[in-house]
């Protein structure tokens, strides 16, 4: 086992349509598919459903789960990573992805609807807003300053969706992984919508204010986090109880 993973586990909070699959693909290239435990779909069961021996083999846990959801099932310290994307851009990409896949769990929410219709649906009670903030903090509502401090204190790095290759280039050698392909981006929407939702754009941004601010915060701090990655990884090792 590589030294870093004797006491640590990389946990990827994978938010849909933020280039998380590209990040996961890089980890697979670096450490091998048998070390990456992706709990999306049915390929791998959740960590609580496997043996301690199986959990010990995992280098990277990834999936659509909230921050902290599976920490209790590992005796190694988590090193959290994630990707984010401008909220409306992410929502549009998710809409384009789901609307042509009848087997997708959320297909019924967008089937036969325009993008504007899909955005209008978010005005309904209990609609899921600030999706990225919720995933990265485990909380539906929190103050802006608490969001920023949570990211700074609990994530090794959060990556803008268009900078995934840069994160992999710097991070993988620090973790002891093999060299990865320089460009991990693959998925392209075959027929992306160009629909203009007009006045709803401002409503969407206001309704997802925390996600808007989250992306701005990540964009403003990413270069610093990237330059500090060697020290941040060393700090994880020093702080291990």
Buried (B, 14 or more C-beta within 10 A) or exposed (E): EEEBBEEBBBBBBBBBBBBBBBBBBBBBBBBEEEBBBBBBEEEBEBBEEBEEEEBBEBBBBBBBBEBBBBBEBBEBBBBBBBBBBBBBEBBBBBBBBBBEEEEBEBEEBBEEBBBBBBBBEBEEEEEEBBBBBBBBBBBEEBEEEEBBEBBEEBBBBBBBBEBBBBBBBBBBBBBBBEEBEEEBEEEEEEEEBEBEBEEBEEBBBEBBBBBBBBBEBBBEBBEEBBEBBEEBBEEBEEEEE
